[in-house]
Amino acid sequence: MTSNVLKFEPVEIGEGFRFDSDEILEGAKGQVFTTLAILGQLEDGSIWVSGNANAGETLVLMERAKHHLVFGEDE
């Protein structure tokens, strides 16, 4: 089995551009999640976290998501 290593290159859409958060959440509806975490930063800079799992499971999910974003693959 061969694997490809991809360099992490974040794509900029435009300075300050954000997708509509309601549309993002609407797109998630109907999915069958075993573990779910919703992370956000509010206008005042505070962090908002909600989900269906305990703190440990949420941290593991966040680390797996970070790995996926950086390396472009699942563990």
N, C-alpha and C positions, 0 to 999 in steps of 0.2 A: 504494500500500500504506500503510495506516495503522498506526501503532504506539501502544501504550498504555504510559505510564510509571506504574509502580506504586511507591508509597512502601514501603520496607522496614519491615515491622512484625513483629518476632520474636514468636512466639506462645509464651507460657509455659504449660506444662501444670501445673506445680506446682513449688515450690521443691525442688530436689534430685532431682526425678524423672528417671529414666533408663530408656530402653527396654532390654530384655535384650540384651546384646551377642551372645550365642550365637544368638538369634533373628534379629538383623540379619544376621549372617554367613551363617546358614542360608538366608535369603532371597536372598542373592547367589549361592548355588551354582547352577550350571547356566546362568548367563548367559555370553554370549560377549563377554568384555572384550578390547579391543585394548590398552588401558592400564589398569592397576589400581593403586591406592594405598590402603592401609588406614592410617588415622591414629588414634591414641588417646592418652589421657592415663591413666597408671597411678595407682593409689592413692597412691603416694609422690610424685606430681607430675611424674614423668619422662614424656617423650614417646616413644611407640612408633610406628615407621613401618616398613611392609613393602609390597612391591609387586613387579610384574613388569617394571618399566622402569628405565632409568637415572635419575640424579638430575635431569638437564635435562628429560626428558620428564615426570617426576613433578612438577616445579615448574610446568611449563606446565599440566598437568592440574589442579593445585591452584588456579592463577590462574583457569582457566576455570570451575572449580567455585565459586570465590568470586564471580565475576561472575554465575553462575547463581543463587546464594543471594541476592545483593544486588538484582539486577535482575529475577529471575524468568524469565530467557530465556537461550537459548544465544547465543553471539557471532554 
